[in-house]
Amino acid sequence: MGNTITKADLANTLFDELGLNKREAKEFVELFFEKIRQALETGETVKLS
């Protein structure tokens, strides 16, 4: 497979590129994945593009 992107990697990118503080970046990533999880749990289609 190769490289793996983790939630921490995504949070660090938000920190580095957008200037969010570390707590905000981590919270953003957690909320993002929670929203996707909730959608999938209710049978919604999730399209990442």
Contacts in CASP RR format, 6 or more apart in sequence:
PFRMAT RR
TARGET T0000
AUTHOR 0000-0000-0000
METHOD contacts of the structure
MODEL  1
MGNTITKADLANTLFDELGLNKREAKEFVELFFEKIRQALETGETVKLS
7 26 0 8 1.000
7 29 0 8 1.000
7 30 0 8 1.000
7 33 0 8 1.000
8 26 0 8 1.000
10 25 0 8 1.000
10 29 0 8 1.000
11 22 0 8 1.000
11 25 0 8 1.000
11 26 0 8 1.000
11 28 0 8 1.000
11 29 0 8 1.000
12 25 0 8 1.000
14 20 0 8 1.000
14 24 0 8 1.000
14 25 0 8 1.000
14 28 0 8 1.000
14 29 0 8 1.000
15 21 0 8 1.000
15 22 0 8 1.000
15 25 0 8 1.000
18 25 0 8 1.000
20 28 0 8 1.000
36 46 0 8 1.000
39 45 0 8 1.000
39 46 0 8 1.000
40 46 0 8 1.000
END
